[in-house]
Amino acid sequence: MQILTKDFDAVAPAVNAYREEFLALNCPKSADGQVSRVAARLGLAAAGGEMATAFGVLPWEPGEATQAASSCFKAWLETRGGIEPAEEREAITTVRRFIELHGTSRFEPMGDLAPTDSIGAPIEVRISNRAGFRRKGEGGAIEYLVLPEVWRSEVAAGLDAGAVAKTLAARGLLARGGDGKPQKKERLPGFSSPVRVYVVKPSILGDGEHPSSEEAVFRGSSDEEPRRFRSARTESRCCSPCSPRK
């Protein structure tokens, strides 16, 4: 504290610049506000650690405080589940949970998935409490066609069904129709005319990485001491009365 208060006007800009650099290296611009705030606080902690190291207060190597703060942020972000707003994460996990629970039992197979007998004749499948249909999509992966009322009353139960659909469509997890809406008209077994359905893509059951997440969560490595503090160490500009440890 004595070091900081002796030349606060010189220290404050360096700390703020360091925090911004930490954010640029660790936090995507598209991150939710909560994620940005946590990253900023850890950046401030890293700045304090690097400054204490530079002036011999802590027996650490340059960059060690930064790496520790970056590791903490990564661990917190992994626990949180991503950089998206909580509402968007809830929308994705809610639909994914429904598909995981009922993907086979409540979705009638169609197309190449429909069972046939030994001579190729279709076998009638009875689905209790049908939620929709499933078929092979691109690459042979399974996509799920959810009927509108089931989407509103069950799949997105307790949430804004329209907002859930828009969120998934924006992240490439729900197919859009020709009109751009998050529904498509499809010909389905047992229906005389095309029906509007929600077509959930196979990627909903992926590992949590969504196609629309264009920015990597971590765009740089924090293993090295950031430029701001390398300069501070070499030029001793942070606190003129004191100098970094030899």
C-alpha positions as CSV (number, residue, x, y, z in Angstrom):
1,M,0.0,0.0,0.0
2,Q,2.9,2.4,0.7
3,I,4.2,1.9,-2.8
4,L,0.8,2.5,-4.3
5,T,0.0,5.6,-2.4
6,K,3.4,7.3,-3.0
7,D,2.6,7.8,-6.7
8,F,-1.1,6.9,-7.1
9,D,-1.6,9.1,-10.2
10,A,1.1,7.1,-12.0
11,V,-0.1,3.7,-10.8
12,A,-3.8,4.0,-11.6
13,P,-3.5,4.4,-15.4
14,A,-1.1,1.4,-15.5
15,V,-3.5,-0.8,-13.5
16,N,-6.5,0.2,-15.6
17,A,-4.5,-0.4,-18.8
18,Y,-3.4,-3.8,-17.5
19,R,-7.0,-4.7,-16.7
20,E,-8.1,-3.9,-20.2
21,E,-5.3,-6.0,-21.6
22,F,-6.4,-8.9,-19.4
23,L,-10.0,-8.5,-20.6
24,A,-8.8,-8.5,-24.3
25,L,-6.9,-11.7,-23.8
26,N,-9.4,-13.6,-21.7
27,C,-12.9,-12.3,-22.3
28,P,-14.7,-12.2,-25.8
29,K,-16.5,-9.0,-26.7
30,S,-19.7,-10.9,-27.1
31,A,-19.7,-12.2,-23.5
32,D,-22.6,-11.5,-21.1
33,G,-22.2,-8.6,-18.8
34,Q,-21.7,-10.8,-15.8
35,V,-18.8,-12.6,-17.5
36,S,-17.2,-9.3,-18.3
37,R,-17.5,-8.0,-14.8
38,V,-15.9,-11.2,-13.3
39,A,-13.1,-11.0,-15.8
40,A,-12.5,-7.3,-14.9
41,R,-12.2,-8.1,-11.2
42,L,-9.8,-10.9,-11.9
43,G,-7.8,-8.6,-14.1
44,L,-7.6,-6.1,-11.3
45,A,-6.4,-8.9,-9.0
46,A,-3.8,-9.9,-11.6
47,A,-2.6,-6.3,-11.9
48,G,-2.1,-6.2,-8.1
49,G,-0.2,-9.4,-8.1
50,E,2.1,-8.4,-11.0
51,M,2.8,-5.0,-9.4
52,A,3.6,-6.6,-6.1
53,T,5.9,-9.0,-7.9
54,A,7.6,-6.2,-9.8
55,F,8.4,-4.3,-6.6
56,G,9.6,-7.4,-4.6
57,V,6.6,-7.6,-2.3
58,L,5.8,-11.1,-3.5
59,P,8.4,-13.8,-4.3
60,W,6.7,-14.7,-7.6
61,E,7.9,-14.8,-11.1
62,P,6.6,-12.2,-13.6
63,G,3.4,-13.5,-15.2
64,E,2.6,-15.9,-12.4
65,A,-0.2,-13.7,-11.0
66,T,-1.7,-13.3,-14.5
67,Q,-1.7,-17.0,-15.1
68,A,-3.3,-17.7,-11.8
69,A,-6.1,-15.1,-12.5
70,S,-6.6,-16.5,-16.0
71,S,-6.9,-20.1,-14.7
72,C,-9.5,-18.9,-12.1
73,F,-11.5,-17.2,-14.8
74,K,-11.4,-20.3,-17.0
75,A,-12.5,-22.5,-14.2
76,W,-15.4,-20.2,-13.2
77,L,-16.5,-19.9,-16.8
78,E,-16.5,-23.7,-17.3
79,T,-18.7,-24.0,-14.1
80,R,-21.0,-21.3,-15.4
81,G,-21.5,-23.1,-18.7
82,G,-20.4,-20.4,-21.2
83,I,-20.3,-16.8,-22.1
84,E,-24.0,-16.4,-23.0
85,P,-26.6,-14.7,-20.8
86,A,-28.2,-17.1,-18.3
87,E,-31.6,-17.0,-20.2
88,E,-30.0,-18.2,-23.4
89,R,-28.1,-21.0,-21.6
90,E,-31.4,-22.0,-19.9
91,A,-33.2,-22.1,-23.3
92,I,-30.6,-24.4,-24.8
93,T,-30.3,-26.8,-21.8
94,T,-34.1,-27.0,-21.5
95,V,-34.5,-28.2,-25.1
96,R,-31.5,-30.4,-24.9
97,R,-32.9,-32.1,-21.7
98,F,-36.2,-32.8,-23.4
99,I,-34.5,-34.4,-26.4
100,E,-32.2,-36.5,-24.1
101,L,-35.2,-37.7,-22.1
102,H,-37.7,-38.4,-24.9
103,G,-35.6,-38.6,-28.1
104,T,-36.5,-42.2,-28.8
105,S,-39.7,-42.8,-26.8
106,R,-41.8,-39.8,-28.0
107,F,-40.5,-39.1,-31.5
108,E,-41.9,-41.2,-34.3
109,P,-39.3,-42.4,-36.8
110,M,-39.8,-41.3,-40.4
111,G,-37.9,-41.5,-43.7
112,D,-34.9,-43.8,-43.5
113,L,-35.6,-44.4,-39.8
114,A,-39.0,-45.8,-40.3
115,P,-39.0,-49.6,-39.7
116,T,-39.9,-52.0,-42.5
117,D,-40.5,-55.7,-42.8
118,S,-38.5,-58.3,-44.7
119,I,-40.0,-57.2,-48.0
120,G,-39.6,-53.5,-47.4
121,A,-43.2,-52.7,-46.4
122,P,-43.5,-50.1,-43.7
123,I,-44.3,-51.3,-40.2
124,E,-46.7,-49.1,-38.2
125,V,-45.1,-47.6,-35.1
126,R,-47.3,-46.6,-32.2
127,I,-45.8,-43.7,-30.2
128,S,-47.6,-43.0,-26.9
129,N,-48.0,-39.2,-26.2
130,R,-46.1,-38.3,-29.4
131,A,-44.1,-35.1,-29.3
132,G,-43.0,-35.1,-32.9
133,F,-40.9,-37.0,-35.4
134,R,-37.2,-37.9,-35.9
135,R,-35.3,-38.4,-39.1
136,K,-31.8,-38.6,-40.5
137,G,-30.3,-35.2,-41.2
138,E,-27.1,-34.2,-43.0
139,G,-24.4,-36.7,-42.4
140,G,-26.8,-39.3,-41.0
141,A,-27.2,-37.6,-37.6
142,I,-30.7,-37.4,-36.1
143,E,-32.8,-34.3,-36.1
144,Y,-36.1,-33.8,-34.3
145,L,-39.3,-32.3,-35.6
146,V,-41.3,-31.0,-32.7
147,L,-45.0,-30.2,-33.1
148,P,-46.0,-26.6,-32.2
149,E,-48.3,-27.3,-29.3
150,V,-45.8,-29.7,-27.7
151,W,-43.1,-27.1,-28.1
152,R,-45.1,-24.5,-26.3
153,S,-46.6,-26.7,-23.5
154,E,-43.8,-29.1,-22.8
155,V,-40.4,-28.5,-24.5
156,A,-40.3,-24.8,-23.5
157,A,-42.6,-25.2,-20.5
158,G,-42.1,-22.3,-18.1
159,L,-40.2,-20.2,-20.6
160,D,-41.1,-17.9,-23.4
161,A,-41.5,-20.5,-26.2
162,G,-40.9,-17.9,-29.0
163,A,-37.8,-16.5,-27.3
164,V,-36.5,-20.1,-26.9
165,A,-37.0,-20.8,-30.6
166,K,-35.2,-17.5,-31.6
167,T,-32.3,-18.3,-29.3
168,L,-31.8,-21.7,-30.8
169,A,-32.2,-20.5,-34.3
170,A,-29.6,-17.7,-33.7
171,R,-27.1,-20.3,-32.5
172,G,-27.7,-22.7,-35.4
173,L,-29.5,-25.3,-33.3
174,L,-32.9,-24.8,-34.9
175,A,-33.6,-24.7,-38.6
176,R,-35.2,-21.7,-40.1
177,G,-38.0,-21.8,-42.7
178,G,-37.9,-20.1,-46.1
179,D,-39.5,-17.0,-44.5
180,G,-36.7,-16.8,-41.9
181,K,-38.9,-17.8,-39.0
182,P,-37.7,-20.6,-36.6
183,Q,-40.3,-23.0,-38.0
184,K,-40.4,-25.0,-41.2
185,K,-43.2,-26.6,-43.2
186,E,-42.7,-30.3,-43.4
187,R,-44.6,-33.3,-44.8
188,L,-45.2,-35.7,-42.0
189,P,-46.6,-39.2,-41.8
190,G,-50.3,-39.2,-41.1
191,F,-50.8,-35.5,-42.1
192,S,-52.5,-34.7,-45.4
193,S,-50.8,-31.4,-45.8
194,P,-47.4,-29.8,-44.7
195,V,-47.2,-28.9,-41.1
196,R,-45.2,-26.2,-39.4
197,V,-42.8,-27.8,-36.9
198,Y,-39.7,-26.8,-35.0
199,V,-36.7,-28.7,-36.5
200,V,-34.1,-29.2,-33.8
201,K,-30.7,-29.9,-35.3
202,P,-28.4,-32.8,-34.2
203,S,-25.9,-30.3,-32.8
204,I,-28.3,-29.8,-29.8
205,L,-26.9,-32.9,-28.3
206,G,-23.3,-31.8,-28.9
207,D,-20.6,-30.9,-26.4
208,G,-22.0,-27.4,-25.6
209,E,-20.1,-25.6,-28.3
210,H,-22.5,-23.7,-30.6
211,P,-21.9,-22.7,-34.2
212,S,-22.7,-19.0,-33.5
213,S,-20.0,-18.7,-30.9
214,E,-17.6,-17.1,-33.4
215,E,-15.1,-15.9,-30.9
216,A,-12.9,-18.2,-28.9
217,V,-13.4,-17.9,-25.2
218,F,-9.7,-17.3,-24.8
219,R,-8.1,-15.4,-27.6
220,G,-4.6,-15.2,-26.2
221,S,-2.3,-16.8,-23.8
222,S,-1.8,-15.3,-20.4
223,D,1.4,-17.3,-19.6
224,E,3.5,-14.3,-20.3
225,E,3.6,-11.1,-18.3
226,P,1.5,-8.5,-20.1
227,R,3.2,-5.7,-22.0
228,R,2.0,-3.0,-19.5
229,F,4.0,-4.6,-16.7
230,R,7.0,-5.6,-18.7
231,S,7.3,-1.8,-19.4
232,A,6.7,-1.0,-15.8
233,R,9.5,-3.3,-14.7
234,T,12.0,-2.0,-17.2
235,E,11.2,1.7,-17.0
236,S,10.2,1.8,-13.2
237,R,7.4,4.2,-14.2
238,C,4.8,3.0,-11.8
239,C,6.3,4.3,-8.5
240,S,9.2,6.6,-8.9
241,P,10.3,6.4,-5.2
242,C,10.7,2.7,-5.5
243,S,12.3,0.4,-8.0
244,P,11.6,-3.2,-8.9
245,R,13.6,-5.9,-7.2
246,K,16.9,-6.8,-8.7
